Amino acid sequence: MHKNLVQVQQNFIGNVKNILEVLEHENKRPLILSALMVSEKPLTTAEISERTGLAMEEVQDGIQFFMKKEILMEVKKHDEISYEFNPDLDRIMAKRIRAKGEKILNTMDNHLKESRELILSGKEEYEPYDHLMAKFLFGRLKRAEFIHRFLSKKMFLLNFLETGELPPQGEIKKIDIE
């Protein structure tokens, strides 16, 4: 491979190292992904170690971690085991993002409902300051509800793009633009 292209690969890995240092990130696993991202072929643990400067044990631990997460997969060729990105990574990541988003939305739903009920249930007993505080907290709840609606729309879109199906509660209306 041309020396300039090798340099691009090395620079990419070096840039990830620099980012990890700036972030004071102790975990060096992202270096494994960076080496594979710019590789023209699947890499063995030895090749990943050489390209990243990580010890073989760190590479092996990182590979096992990423394989459990279904990010990487093994490629066996001529009695040699190499690793590459899972070709279904986009689908897997979308599924995980959707699951985490749904969990966040459910948590927010519960919190918003409980908070609203708590504010309203004590209304008759409030002193003047409490009424001001309740009004303030309702304002904060409205902001949180805005964020919730925003996330709900993004989750709806992610689900639609991933599956091509509309969830039971969702509907898309036709809009005529003149």
Secondary structure, 3 states (H helix, E strand, C coil): CCHHHHHHHHHHHHHHHHHHHHCCCCCCHHHHHHHHHCCCCCECHHHHHHHHCCCHHHHHHHHHHHHHCCCEEEEEECCEEEEEECCCHHHHHHHHHHHHHHHHHHHHHHHHHHHHHHHHHCHHHCCHHHHHHHHHHHHHHHHHHHHHHHHHHHHHHHHHHHHCCCCCCCCCCCCCCC
